[in-house]
Structures are given as structure tokens and as C-alpha cells.
Amino acid sequence: MIGSCLCGSVEFEVDGDEFNIYQCHCSLCKKQSGSSSNSATIVKSDNFRFLKASNHIGSWVKETGFRSDFCRKCGSTLPNPLRGLDLYWIPVGLFPVDLKAKVVAHLCTSSISSWHPVSSDIKQFKEVPELALLMRMLHE
């Protein structure tokens, strides 16, 4: 599956064409996305490749380790390596609209926006669950 930023200066490919995703409702993800949540998935680095990118990627890292990569040309949030692990965090809004995706978890529901109800039939976590549990849910 190929994804890209808004202007097309950064393009990437992820192995597969169907993804389990999560929506995080923490204050950082809401500010990063400009919406009620951030919809994303996490994949192994071996399954991710930049096709076009290098000089268009900027990065901002908060002292807590939260990282936000972005296109220097259009400002789109971009995939980034996950905290020194062999994983990539992928914002799924960068994929084509016909992406086959299923939301399997809502994270940080303790800070969910009052105007954004979430389905009760999807697993909810008041905070961020352990990475191993989240990875199992994303790759079932």
C-alpha cells in the first residue's frame, strides 16, 4: 500500500493492503492531527519503505519522547520510527481512501473530546496500553 503527504513530496510503501488501526485521543495526538483523535497503525521496519522523501522530512521531538515528523513543504504528519524500536508509526490518513482498515482500539479515552462519541463495541483504554498488547491487536 502506498501513502503520501498532501503535496506528494513524501511517498512511502507499507507491505499489505489491509490494516488494523487504533485511534488515540490524548492531547498530543489531538493537537498533532488537528482533530478528535489520531488514527494510526504500527508496522515492523522491514515492512516499511520511503519511496520519495529525504530532504522534505522535518522532525520535532518532545522531551517525553513523543515524536512528530512532517513534510517541510505541506506540513502533513508523516510516518516515523517508533522510539528507537524496529517499528514505524503510520498515520493512516496518508493512505488512499479505499484503504481496508478496521479500528480495533481507542486509546486515552480518559481525555476523549466530549463531542466525539466512540463505539462501545471497540476495545477502549483509558491510557496507552503496553506496546506488546497493542501490537497483538494490530496484527491479529
Secondary structure, DSSP 8 states (H G I E B T S, - for coil): -EEE-SSSSSEEEES-SEEEEEEE-SHHHHHHHTSS-EEEEEEEGGGEEEEE-GGGEEEEE-TTS-EEEEETTT--EE-EE-TTSSEEEEEGGGS-TT-EEEEEEEE-GGG--TT----TTSEE-SS---HHHHHHHHT-
